[in-house]
Each structure stands twice: as C-alpha cells, then as structure tokens.
Amino acid sequence: MPFSAAGVLIVLLVVGMVGQAAWVRHQRSLSTVDKVSDSALLAFMVEIRGDIKTALKYAVYRALWEVSKRADDYDDVNRMHAIEQLATGYFAERVTELGSWYSKHDSRVELDVPGLNTWPSVNIEEVDGGYMLACGGLPEGSRLRLKSRDNSLSVVTPLENVVAFIDSRYFLLQEQMDEFVKRRGDIATWWGIMEYLAAWGEAWLKGKVDLDDSRSRALFETAWGIHEFNTFGSADYWTIAEKLADGTGGSSSKLAWLKEHTVTVTPISAVDVDTIREYIDLALSSLEGAAANLKEAKRCIRLAEDAKASSSENTRRMLKNAADHVADARDEILATKDRFDQLLEFVESHSSNNVVMDALYQSFTSRSLSEDYPSLKEQIELGTKGVSAELFRLERSIEDLVELSKDEAESSFSEISAQTISSIDLILSRSDPERWVTFTVYAGDPPKPTEESIPVYIWDESNGTIGTLKFVLEKAREDLNQMKTLSQQYEPTSVELEIDEELVSRLAGNPPEFETGREEFYELMPPQPIHRSPGVSVFHDFEVKSITYRREDPAGWCGSPTATPVPLWFIGVTLWWGQWEITLELDQNVVEEIFDYDNPTLLRPYGFGHVHKPLAYRWEMPDEPFSIRVVVISLRPFSISG
Amino acid sequence: MGEQGFGYITDMLVFSVLISTAALMLTGMAPVDPRVDSARYASSFAHSVLYLLQNTSAEQFGGFEYKLDTEFEPDLPVVGDSAKRELRYKTITQLLAEDALLNLHVDIKGAEFQVRRPNERMDEKLRIFLKSTLDRIIGGRFGYRLRARTEVADLGSARVHFESEVADLTRARTQLCTETLMLSLPVSREELAWHIEELTGIDPNEAGFEIDPILEVTLELWSR
C-alpha cells in the first residue's frame, strides 16, 4: 500500500501546515487587537483633551455672562481682566472636577492636576466678527495617564494649553455699547429736533404752542429709540411703542404726527432770503442810476446857465441833455418799481406751499405791523409814484428853461433854473419822518415791555424821494440780513428730521404683553433686530421722573404767554421769537442692554432646567438730566402755554 | 483481475481520499483572518468618526437649529424668530452633551414622567441632524448605531438618565466594533444636582446619591 502510506504522510504534512497557519493567524489577531487597543488609547487621549477644551469654552461662557451683565462696573481693560480671572477660576474648578469624574467613571483614566492656586490665567483675544478666542493653560505638571484594559500599556502625556473658539460676540457688543454711551448726547439732539418740529408746527399753523408733558415724554422715548437704531441697527421698539401708546392718540397717531411734520416743516430758507435780497440790490442799483442821472442833469443845467450869456445854442444843448438825463432817471425809477414787483412775484410764487414765504408775502404787501404803518409795497409804490411825478414836473421845468433860453430874460431863466436845481436836490435828498407809530418792545436787563416810536418815511406820494426810497430799501435789506442770521442760528434744516421707515413701522406695531419680567423675557426671546446686520436685540428700561419747561425769551421772562415780538420795520415783518429750556430727569437705574441675537449659545439656568440664551451686555447709565433748548421763530404771532 | 489488482485499486482509492482530505484542509487554511482585518479597519474608522464629531462644528454639516417650545409657558409672546436657536459653531459632541443636559429623562415607578420643557424640540432635531451627519460620514460602508447615555441616577422613587440613539442597521450582518467617547456634561456637579432636584423634587446629595456627570457616546459599526 505505498500510495496509502504516501497519502497518510501528505495528510500529516498538511495537518502540520494548517496547525502552523492557525498559530500564526492567532498571533496576528492578538497583535491586531493590541494595536487596536493601543490606537484606542491614543484616541481616548485626544478625546479627553477635546473635553478639556470644551470645559474651557463653558468656563468662558459663564464668566462672560456674569461680567457682561454688569458691564458698566468696569472699563474695557478691567472688564477683560475680570472675564479672564473668572474664566480661569471656573476652568480650574471644572478641570479638577473632570479628573475625579473620569477616574470614577473609568479607572483607566487618571488626570493629575496640581492645586487651584497655580493656574495660569485664561487669555482672551478678539477674532473676526467680534467673536472671541480663549486660550487656557493648565498648571505645570498636569498630566493625563491612561492604561490599557489589561494594564499592559500605560501612556502618560503632559497637558498644556488648550484653545477654544467662543461663539458669542462679546467684542461686538462692547464696541456697540461704548458707541451708544459715548454718543448719548445724540438723544438730546434728536429730542430737541422733534420738540422744535412740534412747536414750529403749532406756532405757524395754530398760533399756540402747548408745552405738553406727555408729548415730551413720547418724543424723548422716540429720540432714545432713534439713537439706539442708529447705533445698534435696532431699538427696543416694543417698549417705545408701548410708551407712545400711553395717553391719548396711540402710537400710530403720534407717529403720523411726526411724519406729517417731517414733511411740512420748511424753515426760513437762506437761499430764498438771498434771492429776495438780490431783487432789492437790483432795485437799489436802479435808484443809484436814477440818482446819477439827476446829478448829471443838475450839472447840465448849471453848464446851461453858464453858457446863457455866450451861446444860446450851447445853452439849449445842455438843457436838452439835462432833460434826457431826467427822462433816464424816470426810467430808472420805473425799473426800481419793476424790480420790486419781481421780488413780490418771486415771493408770491413760493408762498402756495411754503408758510414762511406766504407770511413774508403778507408782510411785504399788507399792513401787518400796524394799521398806521404802511407796508413795504405801499411805501415803494407811493415813493416811486411820487418820484416819477416829480421827475415829470422837472422835465416840464427844463422844457420851460429851453423856451426861456430863446429870450433875453436873464433873470427869469436864472430863477427857474435855480428852482429846478433845488427840485433835483430835493428829489435826491432823504426826507425826515414826520409820522411816528408806537409799538411795544422788550428791552433792558431784565427785559421789560416798553413803548417805542417807530418813524414812517413814506406814507403818501409827496414823501417819495430817491434818497428816502434808497434808505427804505437799504433798511429792508438789513432787516432781511437779520432775519437770515436769526434763522440760520436757530433753525434746523428739514433733512435732519428724517426717521427710518422701518423703525417707524415697528414703532407703529402692537407690542406684546409681558406677564413675566420684560428683561427676563428679552433674555429668553430677544426681539428680532430691525436690521439683519449686526444682529443685535435691544432692551432699555427707564422712567421719566420729571419734565420742566423754562421760558427764556424776554416776553417769557416777563410772564407773558405770547412769544417775544422782534419787529423788522422796513420789511413790515415781526419775527415772533419763542425760546424755552426743557429739562428731563430720569429715575435711577436707567438700563440699556443688548443681546447677541444671532448667537443664542450660552447655557443658562431657566425654570427647572437650562436654556440657550444669547450673551447679554447690560449697562446702567448715570442718572444725568437731559436738557435741551427750543427756539421757534415765526413770522406769525403765537403764544406758549404749559 | 486477481487479488493483487484489487489491492492496487484499494490503495489508489485510499490515496485519493487522503489527498482530497489534505486538499480540503489546505483550502480552509489562510494566514490572515479577514474578520479581524475588517474589525481593525472598522475600529479605526469609528475612532475617526468620533474624532470628527468632537472637532467639527455643526455648520460644516449644514448647521443645526431648533426652536424653543414656548407652549410650556403660554404667556410668552413669540414674535418672529425670537424662539429660534441657531447653534452653528458648536461641535456635534457639544450639542450631544447639551441635549443630554437639557432633556434628561425622569422615570417614576418605572414609567417615564413627561416633563414639559422649552428644549424638547432640540432632542428630536438633533437626532435628525445626527442621522444625516452620520449618513454623510459613514456613507454605505457600514451599518451603524450611535448611542449617547448617562449613568442612571437612582434616587429611590425616581430615576434620572439620558439616552438617545440613532442608527442605520439596514442590511447589517455582523457587529465589527464598538468605540466609546467620554464627554462631561456642560455644568458643574452642583448645577447638575440642582437640575435633578428641580426635575424630581429630590436632592441627590441628601439622597446620598453621587451623580456621574459623564455622557458615554458609543458608536457601533456593522458589516454589510
């Protein structure tokens, strides 16, 4: 059986080979398990480091919340130190705790960390977008020791720094709040503009300004909101809407009032006043032309007189020249009247949609100061008419002289030429006022109402001279200058009064009712910001303690309810000047708080558990009073009550 | 055919049988066990997945958000997206640990006690998010089951714990590996004790129970 024997040998050989292979495979499997176990140990180490990094994150979250909730206790540098200090403490506590947790949970893990006192400070730095990077160190000698399950392998690694990204925009909130606090004077500016608007509208349209406490509160609240909106891209619109709704009218009607006045307020425009002045300058230049022609006519008459003895031809030529100059002077006077009429047309053309121009037109064309005081239009019309008539008579006189020059009657010629020259001098001169009108003005310190008499230069055609007309127009120009100066000094332009449409629509909305504390509610459910960027919700809390009004114009000092009249005689305008100071005091604990709406990432206790809340940055403002001065200048009389 | 011939045939037959046996034995012999290799690969892969979950922000997997449930407090007015919680920069394991804290389960006498809480929706949304994230990372290579659980705090009349699971074990055949990650809950032991007391009315410290604030995240990979 040789084959069977060979077969047995082969089988034995194969059994040996299979046995060997199984042994090798077993050994390799054991080695693989060891390798997997080793790599698991290393992975475990990395995972624990990751957990320590997360511990740093939660420590910084907690420190951030606690410090940012009383941000006004620190300046920027100290606040950062406080956050770093607190975060260091919380991180130390937590890592120490982690050591015992790990050991209890898994005996393979040992976290050795020296005592709490030796912890290096957590460092915080700003990264893009106002976020934060925290770097936390562990004390020297901190080690992580891991053992494999069968204790065959032990790994010890020193623990050093960990870096964590903090997904809260602390730096953004800090920067925005700094800006808000630094520029809180803007609140008074906006408030002042709105108070001015309200008073201006009432003064011009109703003739009575009500210094209304509730309106001032509403306007102040709105001004606060505008400043918030300009700084944060959002405002505490629910609170403002609620405050606007308090009292009469409701928030929407108050806002409609604001919008309406934004449109209608058109203070005295410097450009318009300059245009009016240009027409007056043109009229004055025509008057200058008339005066120059008359002076030339006078010189020609004198030359004619001198030439009378030698050449009658020369005399007639000179007299003809004189007559031509007088005719030219008459044309210039008519041009003066035309220039003034153009001025009136300009003012009238702008008066249909501009109350200031309308009032100016009324003042220029009617006896607005007093029934006894002719308007500028009347004075110019009477004056130019009188001067024209005089010049016409002068032309006739010169024609008479031409006739006389043909005769030998020397004495008659001299007499008439002297009268003509005298008439020219009279036309060029400025007549003294013979009529006076009495007004009440406020003068002295302290101011008292006193009677003052004002001269009337032209009240009929006989008072019209070129000198008087020139004087009246020059004084009118001075009055316009004064009006422009006052207007520029006190009145804002309408551009400053625009309020963002989105803000207005939010303020017109219905605020929700809060059963819980409003601040706690905002922490949990911050209102959606008006602008998507930078994504910050706003809360404020303050109560107005008192509002006081103090009149500062002279009539007000004297206790008069009317504004102080400032008559500008020559343009027939009375500027009614009302000025008062409003001081608003707030109760203590004025709070401004902003929330990182886009990052509701902080775990905070709430109810019977925890919730995710956005970082809050809370600032208690100093209780300084807000004070503004309102000046209203109207061309229509108005009273101030309150 | 004589006896010699018969013996010869028998010898050949025995030889054939022995050779066949040897061949069969050789066929089954392989120097490497393929199951061990798969397990080794799966284990390494599982560690990589856990590492990824611990170090990658939710934003990189499409972002995570949920809405606070405000029905638990009906007086709260909700306007716009105020209740939205977008946690795009948190890592996935941070989300898991926070979910565990915010949605601890309370069992009283063996039945789950329904606690109304504002973060209820986070639990559900996170499971959906985790499922889609793991589907993307693991793809069709393995079946998987990810479990997150805390130790049960047995306070006598009440038991507090957290357990969450996402899995895709479709066509799964054999479990290849189980890898575990330890995470600490994101609050201190005192805060956790307070939290449990708020939920159950029992102070764990007074009850003599020592809380284990570690969340174990276990990832199983299965062959397909």
Contacts between the chains, C-beta under 8 A, distances in Angstrom:
chain1	res1	chain2	res2	distance
A	1	B	7	7.4
A	1	B	10	7.8
A	1	B	11	4.7
A	1	B	14	7.1
A	2	B	11	6.9
A	3	B	11	4.6
A	3	B	12	5.8
A	3	B	14	7.0
A	3	B	15	3.5
A	4	B	11	5.3
A	4	B	14	4.1
A	4	B	15	5.7
A	4	B	18	7.0
A	6	B	15	6.6
A	7	B	14	6.2
A	7	B	15	4.3
A	7	B	16	7.9
A	7	B	17	7.4
A	7	B	18	2.9
A	7	B	19	5.8
A	7	B	22	7.7
A	8	B	18	6.1
A	10	B	18	6.4
A	10	B	19	6.4
A	10	B	22	5.0
A	11	B	18	5.0
A	11	B	21	5.7
A	11	B	22	4.9
A	11	B	25	7.6
A	13	B	22	7.5
A	14	B	21	7.9
A	14	B	22	3.9
A	14	B	25	4.8
A	14	B	26	5.7
A	15	B	25	6.6
A	17	B	26	7.2
A	17	B	29	6.8
A	18	B	25	5.2
A	18	B	26	7.2
A	18	B	28	7.4
A	18	B	29	4.7
A	21	B	29	4.5
A	21	B	30	7.2
A	21	B	31	5.7
A	22	B	29	7.6
A	24	B	31	5.7
A	25	B	30	7.1
A	25	B	31	6.1
A	25	B	32	6.5
A	25	B	33	5.4
A	28	B	31	7.6
A	28	B	32	6.4
A	28	B	33	7.6
A	28	B	36	7.4
A	29	B	33	5.8
A	29	B	36	4.8
A	32	B	36	5.2
A	32	B	37	7.6
A	32	B	39	7.8
A	32	B	40	5.1
A	33	B	36	7.9
A	35	B	40	7.2
A	36	B	39	7.5
A	36	B	40	5.6
A	36	B	43	4.9
A	36	B	44	7.5
A	39	B	43	7.6
A	39	B	44	6.5
A	39	B	47	6.8
A	40	B	43	7.0
A	40	B	47	6.8
A	40	B	179	6.9
A	43	B	47	4.2
A	43	B	50	7.2
A	43	B	51	6.7
A	43	B	179	7.6
A	44	B	182	7.9
A	46	B	51	6.4
A	47	B	50	6.8
A	47	B	51	7.3
A	47	B	54	6.1
A	47	B	181	5.1
A	47	B	182	6.7
A	48	B	182	7.1
A	50	B	54	4.4
A	50	B	55	6.4
A	50	B	93	7.4
A	51	B	182	6.9
A	51	B	183	5.9
A	51	B	184	5.6
A	54	B	91	7.6
A	54	B	93	7.6
A	54	B	94	5.8
A	54	B	97	7.5
A	54	B	183	7.6
A	54	B	184	7.5
A	54	B	186	7.2
A	55	B	184	6.8
A	57	B	94	7.6
A	58	B	186	5.0
A	58	B	187	7.8
A	93	B	188	7.0
A	94	B	184	8.0
A	94	B	188	6.7
A	97	B	188	6.6
A	97	B	189	6.2
A	98	B	184	5.5
A	101	B	184	6.0
A	101	B	212	7.1
A	101	B	213	6.0
A	101	B	214	5.6
A	102	B	182	6.7
A	102	B	214	7.4
A	104	B	210	7.8
A	104	B	212	6.5
A	105	B	151	7.8
A	105	B	182	6.5
A	105	B	212	5.8
A	105	B	214	4.4
A	105	B	216	8.0
A	106	B	182	6.6
A	109	B	182	7.7
A	165	B	89	6.5
A	167	B	87	8.0
A	167	B	88	7.7
A	167	B	89	3.6
A	167	B	90	6.9
A	512	B	77	3.2
A	512	B	79	6.4
A	513	B	77	6.9
A	514	B	77	7.5
A	515	B	75	3.6
A	515	B	76	7.7
A	516	B	73	7.8
A	516	B	75	6.9
A	516	B	76	7.3
A	521	B	76	6.8
A	524	B	68	7.5
A	524	B	76	7.5
A	525	B	68	7.5
A	525	B	70	7.6
A	525	B	76	6.4
A	525	B	77	7.8
A	525	B	78	6.4
A	525	B	79	7.7
A	525	B	82	3.9
A	525	B	83	6.1
A	526	B	82	6.1
A	527	B	79	6.5
A	527	B	80	7.6
A	527	B	82	6.3
A	528	B	79	6.7
A	528	B	80	3.8
A	528	B	81	5.8
A	528	B	82	6.2
A	598	B	86	7.3
A	599	B	86	7.7
A	599	B	89	7.6
A	600	B	84	7.8
A	600	B	85	5.0
A	600	B	86	7.1
A	600	B	87	7.8
A	601	B	87	6.0
A	601	B	89	7.2
A	601	B	90	6.8
A	603	B	98	6.2
A	603	B	101	7.3
A	603	B	102	7.9
A	603	B	186	5.8
A	603	B	187	7.2
A	605	B	191	7.4
A	605	B	194	7.7
A	605	B	195	8.0
A	606	B	118	7.1
A	607	B	72	7.9
A	607	B	73	7.7
A	607	B	117	7.6
A	607	B	118	7.4
A	607	B	198	7.8
A	608	B	115	7.6
A	608	B	117	7.6
A	608	B	195	7.7
A	608	B	198	3.6
A	608	B	199	6.0
A	609	B	101	8.0
A	609	B	102	6.2
A	609	B	117	5.5
A	609	B	118	7.8
A	609	B	119	7.3
A	609	B	195	6.1
A	609	B	198	6.6
A	609	B	199	7.2
A	610	B	101	6.1
A	610	B	102	5.9
A	610	B	119	7.9
A	610	B	187	7.2
A	610	B	195	6.9
A	611	B	68	6.7
A	611	B	102	7.5
A	611	B	118	5.3
A	611	B	119	6.3
A	612	B	68	8.0
A	612	B	85	4.8
A	612	B	87	7.0
A	612	B	98	7.7
A	612	B	119	7.6
